Amino acid sequence: MHLPMCKLNNIRLWILSAVLFPVLTSAAQPADADSIPPKENELTIELQFLARGESRYGGLVAEATDDEDEEVAAKSNFVQGRTRLPINFRRDWLEARVTPQHAGVWGQSGKGSFNLYETWVRLTAPFGMFAQLGRVALSYDDERIIGSDDWAMAAQSHDVVRLGYEGHGHKAHVILAYNQNTNVVTSGDTYYENGAQPYKTMQDLWYHYDFSRIPLGASLLFMNIGMQSAPDVPRRTWFQHLLGGYVSFAPSRWKTEFSYYHQFGKNEHGMKIDAWMASAKAAFNPNAKLGFAVGFDYLSGDSKFAVPPRGGIGVIRHEVIKGFSTVYGSHHKFYGAMDFFYVSAYLNGFTPGLQNAYATVVYKPIQKLTLSGGYHYLATATKLEDMAMSLGHEVELQGRYSFSRDVNLSLGFSLMHGDETMERLKRSSNNNLLRWGWISLSVTPRIFSTKW
């Protein structure tokens, strides 16, 4: 029996469809995860734009010229800006970052500074070991001793090799640095002039442990810093050391922090160092909108001027340096927002130490708005001849509004009543009402991201 041609074609079409359908449908379905190679490479590019306008009156050395009086010299108004373009690459056990940075004051001669803020590679082993090499923004614990100092426009980074292990609650880092100028053929051990870092060599050992059953973390830090002698004496490297620790305990709505550090060894002039600092802080958050904190910092100091104040004669050579150095920390976070201490120096680099008793309150009336206020009582750590220990009282007010995840507007105002000791140590008059106000815009979007 012969079938009509049309029916035969239909039968062939059905047979062909039955054969091809499983193939076509399997091709249309996503394959198992195991059959698709993972996208191993990830590249992101970010933009970090920061502009901050500041208005300051008093508190710093202001030498009046013939054309202006001290009232005019004590004032300063300026706008600072910073732009970064972090480029990040990640692939399995390899990470890399390059961050070009431009920073400066608007209208600055020379158009500010342009540099590579960070440029490093990091190799990570499966069992927690890692090695990082290059220019790195270091940050440890509360950043009191080692931090990025991000408030400063140029901020702070270090050329280092960092080796470490992180896992099972343990973190152990070894940091090694050796700095050199360009002329290494004829002066391979010279690094005093025109160096990007204040030290010749540095070796750090940091260990941290987070306890698993209680909200307790503890750190130990040892630093060995090689400082090169001044150029007018036979060249050599002197070593100063720092040893101490940091502890944080955060049960429920509380958080307490304690730190202690001791400095010893010799400074770049070969003078013996014996200095220390201690701090304690307690914070309490009764709810998500409100927070309180109180704390106290003590930093040891010298009792006599190495170079006398105005009107004095002679030079005192200290037997031992007792003024504690906060070395490479994020100084703006501590000791008062006006940065009169450990950011700007006392006259001739003299430091009588510091006592800083403070209290702060933080309030978040709505999700995107944060308001805070603080009070500092500031005094020297040592009793100076013919001077009271009190430096003054500082009040701080700050606010921050987040328009989005990557656009934030911040502003602040600080007022300090400086005592006579503050005026003599800073060689600054008009200390009754020292004022500082600022407003800042930060924009930090991710502008490109891809995987392949």
Buried (B, 14 or more C-beta within 10 A) or exposed (E): EEEEEEEEEEEEEEEEEEEEEEEEEEEEEEEEEEEEEEEEEBBBEBBBBBBBBBBBBBBBEBEEEEEEEEEEBBBEEEEBBBBBBBBBBBBEEEBBBBBBBBBBEEEEEEEBEEBEBBBBBBEBEEEBBBEBBBBBBBBBBBBBBBBBBBBBBBBBBBBBBBBBBBEEEEBBBBBEBBBBBEEEEEEEEBBBEEBEBBBBBBBBBBBBBBEEEEEBBBBBBBBBBBBBBEEEEEEEBBBBBBBBBBBBBBEEEEBBBBBBBBBBBBBBBEBBBBBBBBBBBBBBBEEEEEBBBBBBBBBBBBBEBBEBBEEEEEEEEBEEBBBBBBBBBBBBBBBBBBBBBBBEBBBEEBBBBBBBBBEBEBEBEEEEEBBBBBBBBBBBBBEBEEBEBBBBBBBBBBBBBBEEEBBBBBBBBBBBBBBEBBBBBBBBBBBEEBBBBBBBBBBBEEEEEEEE
